[in-house]
């Protein structure tokens, strides 16, 4: 288990919580005073009430919650959202309502998941030619999927 320092400023004691012993993502909660009503295709920035100190060589990925997506069409505009190790601001979630009906987010609602993951920075090397593969330059849908 990787230790990640957290500074809480939330209104309720709602630090990220893993829903099960093997969960990859920790639930994030809306740290808001009043409900937010999102109309279809509307988006908003929702605070979570905490700040992180992500260890060097790691990132935090903010991801949608599958239950909210399937039941209400609620997702994230930039998914996964990346939080870099040198960011020290409050963690906030950009929610979007992709459904047809309005969705209400209430104080303390679970709104997203947070995954802590290792990262590797690449060293970009200029070459004249890349190694050939069977797929080649085939893009979107070219492998039959």
C-alpha positions in Angstrom: 0.0 0.0 0.0 1.4 3.4 -1.0 1.1 6.1 1.6 -0.3 9.4 0.2 -0.4 12.5 2.4 -3.8 14.2 2.4 -4.9 17.6 3.8 -8.6 17.7 4.5 -10.7 20.8 4.4 -14.0 19.2 3.8 -17.2 20.0 5.5 -17.8 16.4 6.4 -15.2 13.7 7.1 -15.3 12.4 3.6 -11.7 11.5 2.6 -11.4 9.0 -0.3 -12.7 5.5 0.7 -12.1 2.1 -1.0 -15.4 0.3 -1.4 -13.9 -3.1 -1.0 -10.5 -4.6 0.0 -9.5 -5.2 -3.6 -11.0 -2.0 -5.1 -8.6 -0.1 -7.5 -10.3 3.2 -7.1 -11.3 5.1 -3.9 -14.6 6.9 -3.9 -14.6 10.7 -4.0 -17.4 12.7 -2.4 -19.0 16.0 -3.3 -18.0 18.6 -0.8 -20.7 21.1 -1.5 -23.1 23.1 0.7 -26.2 22.7 -1.5 -27.3 20.2 -4.2 -26.2 20.9 -7.7 -28.8 20.2 -10.5 -27.1 19.3 -13.8 -29.3 19.6 -16.9 -28.7 17.3 -19.9 -25.2 18.0 -21.4 -24.4 20.5 -18.6 -21.1 20.3 -16.7 -19.8 21.6 -13.5 -16.7 21.6 -11.3 -17.4 19.8 -8.0 -14.9 20.2 -5.0 -14.0 17.2 -2.9 -12.6 19.0 0.1 -9.1 17.6 0.1 -5.6 18.2 -1.2 -3.0 15.5 -2.0 0.7 15.1 -2.0 1.2 12.5 -4.6 4.6 10.7 -4.4 7.1 11.3 -7.1 6.8 8.7 -9.9 3.0 8.4 -9.4 -0.2 10.2 -10.6 -3.8 10.2 -9.4 -6.4 9.4 -12.0 -9.9 10.6 -11.5 -12.5 8.3 -13.2 -16.2 8.1 -13.5 -18.3 5.8 -11.2 -19.9 3.1 -13.4 -23.2 3.1 -11.4 -23.7 6.8 -12.0 -22.9 6.4 -15.6 -25.3 3.6 -16.3 -28.2 4.9 -14.1 -28.0 8.6 -14.8 -25.5 9.2 -17.7 -23.2 11.1 -15.2 -19.6 11.0 -16.3 -16.4 13.1 -16.3 -15.5 15.5 -19.1 -11.9 14.5 -19.1 -11.7 10.9 -18.2 -9.4 9.8 -16.8 -8.4 13.1 -15.4 -4.8 13.2 -14.4 -3.5 14.8 -11.3 0.3 15.3 -11.4 2.6 14.7 -8.5 3.5 18.4 -8.2 -0.1 19.6 -8.0 -1.1 20.9 -4.6 -4.5 22.4 -5.2 -7.8 21.0 -4.1 -9.0 17.9 -5.9 -12.0 18.8 -8.0 -14.1 16.7 -10.4 -15.5 17.9 -13.7 -18.9 16.2 -13.9 -21.1 16.1 -17.1 -24.6 14.9 -17.5 -24.7 12.9 -20.7 -28.3 11.7 -20.0 -31.6 13.1 -21.2 -32.9 14.0 -17.7 -31.6 16.4 -15.1 -29.4 14.8 -12.4 -29.0 16.2 -8.9 -25.7 15.9 -7.0 -26.2 16.2 -3.2 -23.7 17.1 -0.5 -21.7 14.0 0.4 -22.7 12.0 -2.8 -20.1 9.7 -4.2 -19.2 11.3 -7.5 -16.0 9.7 -8.9 -13.1 7.4 -8.2 -9.5 8.1 -7.6 -6.7 5.7 -8.7 -3.1 6.1 -7.6 -0.9 4.7 -10.4 2.9 4.7 -11.3 4.0 6.7 -14.3 7.1 6.6 -16.5 8.3 9.6 -18.3 9.6 8.9 -21.8 12.8 10.0 -23.3 11.8 11.0 -26.9 14.3 9.8 -29.5 14.1 11.1 -33.0 14.4 8.3 -35.7 14.0 8.2 -39.5 11.9 5.0 -39.4 9.9 3.0 -37.0 9.9 -0.8 -36.8 7.1 -2.4 -38.9 4.2 -4.3 -37.3 1.4 -6.4 -38.8 -1.1 -3.6 -37.9 1.0 -0.8 -39.4 -0.8 2.5 -39.5 -4.3 1.1 -39.2 -6.3 3.2 -36.8 -9.8 3.3 -35.4 -11.5 -0.1 -35.9 -8.7 -1.5 -38.1 -8.1 -4.5 -35.9 -11.7 -5.6 -36.2 -12.9 -4.3 -32.8 
